[in-house]
Amino acid sequence: MSLLPVEEAQARLLALAAPLPATSAPLAQAIGRYLAEPLVARRDQPWTDLSAMDGYAVRWDDLPGPWTLAGEMAAGAVPPAQIVAPGTTMRIFTGAPLPHGADTVVVQEDVAADGATIRMTGDGPGAKGRHVRPRASDFGTGDQLLPAGTRLGPAQIALAALAGHAELPIRSAPRIAILSTGDELVPPGAPCPPGKLPASNGIMLRAMIEGAGGTVIAESLVPDDLATLTQALRQAGEADIIVTSGGASVGDHDLVRPALEAAGGSIDFWRIAMRPGKPLIVGRLGGAIVLGLPGNPVSALVTGALFLLPLLRHLAGAADPLPRPRLARLGAAMPAVGGRTDFVRAILEDDIATPIGFQDSAAMRAAAQANALILRPAGSPPAKIGDKTQLLDWQTLGAAG
């Protein structure tokens, strides 16, 4: 069986399922989720002309004064019925509505008060309308502010609140079941006699999933037993994604493929032209997508970032779920690449990417020191220090802490 190129495998994976159904959630519960519909403004912002500075509201034609003080306006006030008449002014504070008749604000540092008389002492505003935030200058009623598929971070949530929304239409959070396979695995912190290994992939995948807005509904260690793994897959069938780690290769104890078939599932594709992470499995089991990741922790980290997280974001409604590489410069020479795309763990600093020294797929200490992946396409020639290279940083991938 030929190896599937990474980009083709990602496209086939995302094509297996549509985004999850839409629901509605209060703003505080929508943080980190994706809009199911465009965000449309229900009000003008600002609602009227507002002062951008502390000072005095005046008519531009009255400059340079002097003026007679006729009152004051604070934030939250409603403009009074009286009009700022020629030769008069009103004290005004930042965020206060501009009183009727005024069109400009003179900042308080440019004037001096002598009782009710206000005189210009500085350079003045310089232009009509200065220090005024016009009505609807940020957005107006009916404006589309964000497209569907936008991730809702702090700024987007604040925008929705200002636009008049108390809740938003979002996609349901994907539900993920994690199955870590292997007779050798013991829970983190448990006694670890010779021949055993602390299970690190499950907690790593949970951190990635929850950081991306998914919900882990089950997590378990499964021994290398066909019947047990088959039953564990069936029990995880309510998940949107079933992710396994280990057992994805061709050894006698690699049971994910036969267990998936025994559980009534099917395999869509298997084995990717990438390093690390070649023995990746993608299939279906009922309504769930099954993603079989390699067992080596670095391979699980890289394939999780390149396949699991994009799938999660796709189901959650992201408009662009795939990570996009950018360019950096190499801090070390690199050899030619063979027939598989290399994802090389690297330290990125000042836009210089330097490969870490130990690239073994089980070397988690080195991977934890890295903050980026150098992407070297299959067939790439040798590269020199300073050459441009494609790069994916952990933050872009969604695998950062």
Helices and strands as residue ranges (DSSP letters): H 6-14, E 22-26, H 27-30, E 39-40, E 50-51, E 55-58, G 60-62, E 67-73, E 88-92, E 104-107, G 108-110, E 111-114, E 117-120, E 132-133, E 144-146, H 154-162, E 167-171, E 175-181, E 185-186, E 197-198, H 201-211, E 215-222, H 226-235, E 241-245, H 256-262, E 266-270, E 274-275, E 281-285, E 288-293, H 297-303, I 304-308, H 309-315, E 326-330, E 341-349, E 352-355, H 364-369, E 372-376, E 388-393, H 394-397
